[in-house]
Amino acid sequence: MKLSPNRNQCRAGVTIVESIAYIALVAFLLMCGVRFFNVVYHHNKAVAKATAYTTSVLDAAKYWRRDVANTKGEPQLVRGEQFDVIEMKQASGGSVRYRVNRNRLERHNGEEWVPIVGRVVSSIMLPDLREHVKAWRWELALETKSVYLVDPMRFSFVAVPGHPLAPRPEKAPRPEIPEETE
């Protein structure tokens, strides 16, 4: 009796060459996916840190603008042996001072130096002459230690001394709704 090989039986199995090709393709796709995930993860982390620093700078700018607006006279630069200090004599009495200590911007509130912004590359507070008013400009640059954020973050703020800012209301008043008349 002669046995003839079944043609369907030979094609039903997967050869070792096909298995290796599928494994290599899956490994390649997995490596590409891990690489792209890693890049996105580090970008996200860098943006989250930049957002936190931006928030701290905006909070510091809010205090700086209020301090400049409540200044009696002009802010003064006081040169010291270790630090240059910007001193602002307040209309309510006392004074507020700002200085850069290594890479931190610090604010002196009359009792102690409080760090308000970290990773400062440069901080310059200088008069900014306008057409009808003498304003002050604060230029601030923060370092970024991320490979994904190459340039330092730069900020610029302007305030006018002697013109107090209006106090913010705690809660916005409800708008009055006119009553309907019939």
C-alpha positions as CSV (number, residue, x, y, z in Angstrom):
1,M,0.0,0.0,0.0
2,K,1.3,3.3,-1.0
3,L,0.8,6.3,1.3
4,S,0.5,9.7,-0.4
5,P,1.2,12.8,1.7
6,N,-1.8,15.0,2.2
7,R,-1.2,18.4,0.7
8,N,-3.4,20.2,3.2
9,Q,-1.5,18.6,6.1
10,C,1.8,20.1,5.0
11,R,0.4,23.6,4.9
12,A,-1.6,23.5,8.2
13,G,1.5,24.0,10.5
14,V,3.5,27.1,11.0
15,T,7.1,26.8,10.1
16,I,9.9,27.9,12.4
17,V,10.9,30.6,10.0
18,E,7.5,32.2,10.1
19,S,7.5,32.0,14.0
20,I,10.8,33.8,14.2
21,A,9.6,36.5,11.7
22,Y,6.4,37.1,13.8
23,I,8.4,37.2,17.1
24,A,10.8,39.7,15.5
25,L,8.0,41.9,14.2
26,V,6.2,41.9,17.7
27,A,9.6,42.7,19.4
28,F,10.2,45.6,17.0
29,L,6.8,47.1,17.5
30,L,7.1,46.7,21.2
31,M,10.5,48.4,21.3
32,C,9.1,51.3,19.1
33,G,6.1,51.6,21.5
34,V,8.3,51.7,24.6
35,R,10.6,54.3,23.0
36,F,7.7,56.6,22.0
37,F,6.0,56.1,25.4
38,N,9.3,57.1,27.1
39,V,9.6,60.3,25.0
40,V,6.0,61.3,25.7
41,Y,6.4,60.5,29.4
42,H,9.5,62.7,29.8
43,H,7.9,65.6,27.8
44,N,4.9,65.4,30.0
45,K,7.1,65.5,33.1
46,A,9.0,68.5,31.8
47,V,5.8,70.4,31.0
48,A,4.4,69.6,34.4
49,K,7.5,71.0,36.1
50,A,7.4,74.1,33.8
51,T,3.8,74.6,34.8
52,A,4.6,74.5,38.5
53,Y,7.4,77.0,38.1
54,T,5.2,79.3,36.0
55,T,2.6,79.2,38.7
56,S,5.1,80.1,41.4
57,V,6.4,83.0,39.2
58,L,2.9,84.3,38.6
59,D,2.2,84.2,42.3
60,A,5.4,86.1,43.0
61,A,4.6,88.6,40.3
62,K,1.2,89.2,42.0
63,Y,3.0,90.1,45.3
64,W,5.6,92.2,43.4
65,R,3.0,94.2,41.6
66,R,1.1,94.9,44.8
67,D,4.3,95.9,46.6
68,V,5.3,98.3,43.8
69,A,1.8,99.7,43.6
70,N,1.8,100.4,47.3
71,T,5.3,102.0,47.3
72,K,5.7,105.5,48.6
73,G,8.2,107.2,46.3
74,E,10.4,105.1,44.1
75,P,11.9,101.6,44.8
76,Q,15.6,101.9,45.6
77,L,18.6,99.7,44.8
78,V,20.7,99.1,47.9
79,R,24.1,97.6,47.0
80,G,25.6,95.3,49.7
81,E,28.7,93.2,50.0
82,Q,26.9,90.0,49.3
83,F,23.6,91.0,47.7
84,D,22.0,93.8,45.7
85,V,18.6,94.5,47.3
86,I,15.6,96.3,45.8
87,E,13.9,98.1,48.7
88,M,10.4,99.5,48.5
89,K,9.1,101.7,51.3
90,Q,5.4,101.0,51.7
91,A,2.8,103.7,52.1
92,S,1.3,101.9,55.1
93,G,4.7,101.9,56.8
94,G,7.6,99.5,56.8
95,S,9.4,98.3,53.7
96,V,9.6,95.2,51.5
97,R,12.8,94.0,49.9
98,Y,13.7,91.6,47.1
99,R,17.1,89.9,46.5
100,V,18.5,87.0,44.5
101,N,20.4,84.6,46.8
102,R,22.3,82.1,44.6
103,N,19.5,80.8,42.4
104,R,16.5,81.8,44.6
105,L,14.5,85.0,44.6
106,E,13.7,86.0,48.2
107,R,11.3,88.5,49.6
108,H,11.9,90.2,53.0
109,N,8.6,91.0,54.7
110,G,10.1,92.9,57.7
111,E,10.9,89.8,59.7
112,E,12.7,87.2,57.6
113,W,13.8,86.4,54.0
114,V,11.3,84.1,52.4
115,P,12.2,82.3,49.2
116,I,9.4,82.8,46.6
117,V,10.9,81.5,43.3
118,G,13.6,78.9,42.7
119,R,15.9,78.2,39.8
120,V,16.5,81.8,39.0
121,V,19.0,82.5,36.3
122,S,18.6,86.3,36.2
123,S,16.2,88.8,37.9
124,I,16.3,92.5,37.0
125,M,14.0,95.1,38.4
126,L,14.5,98.5,36.6
127,P,12.6,101.7,35.9
128,D,10.7,101.8,32.6
129,L,10.0,105.3,31.5
130,R,6.7,105.6,29.6
131,E,5.1,108.6,28.0
132,H,3.0,109.8,31.0
133,V,4.2,107.6,33.9
134,K,7.3,106.1,35.3
135,A,6.7,102.3,35.6
136,W,9.0,99.5,36.9
137,R,9.7,96.4,34.9
138,W,10.8,93.1,36.3
139,E,12.6,90.7,33.9
140,L,13.0,87.2,35.2
141,A,14.5,84.1,33.7
142,L,14.4,80.6,35.1
143,E,16.7,77.7,34.3
144,T,15.3,74.5,32.9
145,K,17.2,71.3,33.7
146,S,15.2,69.2,31.2
147,V,16.6,68.0,27.9
148,Y,13.2,68.7,26.4
149,L,13.0,72.3,27.5
150,V,16.2,73.8,26.2
151,D,15.7,77.6,26.6
152,P,15.2,79.3,30.0
153,M,11.7,80.4,30.8
154,R,11.5,84.2,30.6
155,F,8.9,86.5,32.2
156,S,8.4,90.2,32.1
157,F,6.1,92.2,34.5
158,V,5.3,95.9,34.7
159,A,3.9,97.9,37.7
160,V,3.5,101.6,38.5
161,P,4.6,102.8,42.0
162,G,2.2,105.0,44.0
163,H,-0.9,103.8,42.3
164,P,-2.5,101.2,44.6
165,L,-4.3,98.4,42.9
166,A,-8.0,98.1,43.6
167,P,-8.8,95.4,46.1
168,R,-10.3,92.3,44.7
169,P,-13.8,91.5,45.8
170,E,-14.2,88.2,47.7
171,K,-17.2,87.3,45.7
172,A,-18.6,88.9,42.6
173,P,-21.9,90.5,43.2
174,R,-24.9,89.0,41.6
175,P,-26.3,90.9,38.7
176,E,-29.7,92.4,39.3
177,I,-32.4,90.8,37.2
178,P,-35.2,93.3,36.3
179,E,-38.6,92.2,37.4
180,E,-41.2,91.5,34.8
181,T,-44.2,93.7,34.8
182,E,-47.5,92.6,33.4
